């Protein structure tokens, strides 16, 4: 929950900065905001992938108690998943992995011109996150 609140807070800050530079004619300022957005997107995708990965580990039973040890998860958090829930979990893991790989490739191989192209729709994306 704490990590999600941090991402929400960063989303709000980034959205305010994006909206503040919409009418700006300073290309360096726009490139900086767009670069911040692409880094934010990378970080959000990484957090999402880690979160889903731990959900899969939980489903596989890696957090179950063994030999009298206490479980890492509270009993109320442990639930049996239906077949539909498991399918949804694997689909979410696939999406998280795809978007993480995509955001990694974008952040690593960018020129200034590419930053402008890949940051299209960033206002919608930040609001969606």
Buried (B, 14 or more C-beta within 10 A) or exposed (E): EEEEEEBEEBBEEBBEBBEEBEEEEEEEEBBBBBBBBBEBBBBBBBBBBEEBEBBBEBBEEEBEEEEEEEEEEEEEEEEEEEEEEEEEBEEBBEBBBEBBEBBEEBBEEBEEEEBBEBBEEBBEBBEEB
